[in-house]
Amino acid sequence: MERRNARPTREIVVPGDVLDGTGMKPGENAYVLDGKVRASVTGVRNVFQNTVGVIPLRGCYMPVSGDTVIGVIIDIGPSNWMVDICAPYPAPLHVNEVPWKVEFGDTSRYLGMGNVVLLKVLSVDESKKINVTMKDSGLRRIEGGRLVKISHSKVSRIIGKSGSMISMLKNMTDCRITVGQNGMIWIDGEDENAEVAVQAVKMVEAQAQAGNLTDRVREFIESRLPQDEDEYEEDD
């Protein structure tokens, strides 16, 4: 039985789903059965020229309009920067979407290779073209600190109910922490505090399904950093 994806803009398919029935050739991670090209893995439907295949998800973050993400500059063009946002396809940042007036060919003066940026996803079209921007409140180039990569599916656990977990992490470690929906997390603070914050974030990721997780994390931080007598709202 063929299945239709409920969110077609993402074009997510699973093994056996029909990719094309009009005569296109199978590309990567695709095969032909009963005259139709089908997916052999879970991923994103990918059309290139006269072939259709699948980009495997393997836990990749799938961008959604409105998401705030943290990315790393991996390539520079005369009118844009290519940003790695942990998605299965690239995210170009155009000069029209940054808060500076950038002349053609002068992009490297503003953002260089390896720079970390806080962005917002504007849109993702059916051809998987991502539009991102830095022209919104709080979006910026991120300086210093540490980057931690976790599974994007655990981001909600890092934040906690009504922001309770992330507030506790910030307060107890006295660190600035910014969480991207793509699973990239920026942590900035005194070396020892930042290291404890990093370990606490990884603990939340590893024990995301555990009960009493807030208490576990609180006890972990208290065992490594002296704390004032504060109470934190339980989010389990």
C-alpha positions as CSV (number, residue, x, y, z in Angstrom):
1,M,0.0,0.0,0.0
2,E,1.4,3.4,-1.0
3,R,1.6,6.0,1.7
4,R,1.4,9.7,1.4
5,N,3.5,11.9,3.6
6,A,1.5,14.3,5.8
7,R,4.1,17.0,5.3
8,P,4.9,17.1,1.6
9,T,7.3,20.1,1.8
10,R,9.8,17.8,3.5
11,E,9.3,15.0,1.0
12,I,10.2,12.3,3.6
13,V,9.9,8.7,2.4
14,V,10.4,5.3,3.9
15,P,11.5,2.0,2.3
16,G,9.0,0.9,-0.3
17,D,7.4,4.3,-0.9
18,V,7.0,5.3,-4.5
19,L,9.3,8.0,-5.7
20,D,8.2,8.2,-9.3
21,G,6.0,6.3,-11.7
22,T,6.5,8.3,-14.9
23,G,9.7,6.7,-16.2
24,M,12.5,8.5,-14.2
25,K,15.6,6.4,-13.5
26,P,16.4,5.3,-10.0
27,G,19.2,7.3,-8.3
28,E,20.9,6.6,-5.0
29,N,19.0,4.5,-2.5
30,A,16.2,3.7,-4.9
31,Y,15.2,0.7,-7.0
32,V,12.5,-0.2,-9.6
33,L,9.6,-2.5,-8.8
34,D,6.5,-3.0,-10.9
35,G,7.6,-0.2,-13.2
36,K,7.9,2.3,-10.3
37,V,10.9,3.8,-8.6
38,R,10.8,3.1,-4.9
39,A,12.8,4.2,-1.8
40,S,15.2,1.7,-0.3
41,V,15.9,3.8,2.8
42,T,14.2,6.4,5.0
43,G,15.1,9.9,3.9
44,V,14.4,12.9,1.7
45,R,13.2,12.4,-1.9
46,N,15.8,13.8,-4.2
47,V,15.4,14.6,-7.9
48,F,18.4,15.3,-10.1
49,Q,17.9,15.7,-13.9
50,N,16.1,12.5,-15.0
51,T,16.9,10.5,-11.8
52,V,15.1,10.2,-8.5
53,G,16.6,8.9,-5.3
54,V,16.7,9.4,-1.5
55,I,19.1,11.4,0.7
56,P,19.2,9.2,3.9
57,L,18.1,10.9,7.0
58,R,20.1,8.9,9.5
59,G,18.9,11.3,12.2
60,C,19.6,14.4,10.3
61,Y,17.8,17.6,11.2
62,M,15.1,18.6,8.8
63,P,14.8,22.4,8.6
64,V,11.3,23.9,9.2
65,S,10.3,27.5,8.6
66,G,10.7,29.6,11.8
67,D,13.4,27.4,13.4
68,T,16.3,29.1,15.1
69,V,19.5,27.2,14.3
70,I,23.2,27.5,15.0
71,G,25.4,26.9,12.0
72,V,29.1,26.9,10.9
73,I,30.4,28.7,7.7
74,I,31.8,26.0,5.5
75,D,32.2,27.9,2.2
76,I,32.2,31.5,0.9
77,G,31.0,32.8,-2.4
78,P,30.9,36.4,-3.8
79,S,27.3,36.9,-2.7
80,N,26.6,34.3,-0.1
81,W,28.0,32.0,2.6
82,M,27.3,28.3,2.8
83,V,26.3,27.2,6.3
84,D,26.3,23.8,7.8
85,I,23.2,23.5,9.9
86,C,23.3,19.7,10.3
87,A,20.7,19.3,7.5
88,P,21.1,16.8,4.7
89,Y,21.4,19.6,2.2
90,P,23.2,23.0,2.2
91,A,21.9,26.3,3.6
92,P,23.1,29.4,1.7
93,L,23.1,32.7,3.6
94,H,22.7,35.5,1.0
95,V,24.2,39.0,1.5
96,N,20.6,40.4,1.5
97,E,19.9,38.4,4.7
98,V,22.7,39.7,6.9
99,P,22.6,43.0,9.0
100,W,25.5,44.5,7.1
101,K,25.8,46.2,3.7
102,V,28.1,43.7,1.9
103,E,29.6,44.6,-1.5
104,F,29.8,41.8,-4.2
105,G,32.9,39.7,-3.6
106,D,33.5,41.2,-0.1
107,T,31.8,38.5,1.9
108,S,34.9,37.2,3.6
109,R,35.4,40.5,5.4
110,Y,32.2,39.8,7.4
111,L,32.0,36.1,7.9
112,G,34.9,33.7,7.5
113,M,35.4,30.0,7.3
114,G,34.6,28.3,10.6
115,N,32.6,31.2,12.0
116,V,29.6,30.3,14.0
117,V,26.3,32.0,13.4
118,L,22.8,32.1,14.9
119,L,20.2,32.0,12.1
120,K,16.5,31.6,11.5
121,V,15.1,29.4,8.8
122,L,12.8,31.5,6.5
123,S,11.6,28.7,4.2
124,V,12.3,25.3,2.7
125,D,10.9,24.7,-0.8
126,E,10.0,21.4,-2.5
127,S,13.4,21.3,-4.2
128,K,15.0,21.4,-0.7
129,K,16.3,24.9,-1.1
130,I,16.7,26.5,2.3
131,N,16.4,30.2,2.9
132,V,18.0,31.5,6.2
133,T,18.5,34.9,7.6
134,M,20.4,36.8,10.3
135,K,18.1,39.9,10.0
136,D,16.0,39.3,13.1
137,S,16.2,40.1,16.8
138,G,19.0,38.3,18.5
139,L,20.5,36.7,15.4
140,R,24.2,37.2,15.2
141,R,27.7,35.9,14.7
142,I,28.6,33.9,17.9
143,E,32.0,34.7,19.4
144,G,33.9,32.4,21.8
145,G,32.3,29.8,24.0
146,R,31.9,26.1,23.1
147,L,29.7,24.3,20.7
148,V,28.0,21.0,21.6
149,K,26.2,18.8,19.1
150,I,23.3,16.6,20.3
151,S,20.5,14.8,18.5
152,H,17.9,17.4,17.3
153,S,15.2,15.1,18.6
154,K,16.5,15.7,22.2
155,V,16.3,19.5,22.0
156,S,12.9,19.7,23.7
157,R,14.3,17.7,26.6
158,I,17.2,20.2,26.9
159,I,14.7,23.1,27.1
160,G,12.2,21.3,29.4
161,K,8.7,22.1,30.2
162,S,8.2,25.9,30.0
163,G,11.9,26.3,29.7
164,S,12.6,24.7,33.1
165,M,15.6,22.5,32.3
166,I,17.5,25.1,30.3
167,S,16.8,27.7,33.0
168,M,18.2,25.4,35.6
169,L,21.3,24.7,33.5
170,K,21.9,28.4,33.0
171,N,21.3,29.3,36.7
172,M,23.3,26.5,38.2
173,T,26.3,26.8,35.9
174,D,26.2,30.6,35.5
175,C,26.6,30.1,31.7
176,R,25.0,31.7,28.7
177,I,23.4,28.9,26.7
178,T,21.7,29.1,23.3
179,V,20.0,26.1,21.9
180,G,19.4,25.6,18.2
181,Q,16.5,23.5,16.9
182,N,19.1,21.6,14.8
183,G,20.8,20.2,18.0
184,M,23.7,22.7,18.0
185,I,24.1,24.3,21.4
186,W,26.4,27.2,22.4
187,I,27.7,27.4,25.9
188,D,29.8,30.3,27.3
189,G,31.1,30.8,30.8
190,E,34.0,30.3,33.1
191,D,36.0,27.2,32.0
192,E,35.0,24.9,34.9
193,N,31.4,26.0,34.8
194,A,31.2,25.7,31.0
195,E,32.7,22.2,31.2
196,V,30.1,21.1,33.7
197,A,27.4,22.6,31.6
198,V,28.6,20.6,28.6
199,Q,28.6,17.4,30.6
200,A,25.1,18.2,31.9
201,V,23.8,18.7,28.4
202,K,25.3,15.4,27.3
203,M,23.7,13.8,30.3
204,V,20.3,15.1,29.4
205,E,20.7,13.8,25.9
206,A,21.9,10.3,27.1
207,Q,19.2,10.0,29.7
208,A,16.4,11.8,28.0
209,Q,13.9,9.0,28.7
210,A,14.8,8.6,32.3
211,G,12.5,9.5,35.2
212,N,13.4,12.2,37.7
213,L,15.8,13.7,35.1
214,T,15.7,17.2,36.6
215,D,16.8,15.8,40.0
216,R,19.6,13.8,38.4
217,V,20.9,16.7,36.5
218,R,20.7,19.0,39.6
219,E,22.6,16.5,41.7
220,F,25.2,16.1,39.0
221,I,25.8,19.8,38.8
222,E,25.8,20.2,42.6
223,S,28.4,17.5,43.0
224,R,30.8,19.5,40.8
225,L,29.9,23.2,41.4
226,P,29.0,24.8,44.8
227,Q,25.5,26.0,44.8
228,D,23.3,28.5,46.6
229,E,20.1,27.1,48.1
230,D,17.8,27.6,45.1
231,E,14.8,25.5,44.1
232,Y,14.2,24.5,40.5
233,E,10.8,23.5,39.1
234,E,10.6,19.8,38.3
235,D,10.0,19.2,34.6
236,D,9.6,15.4,34.6
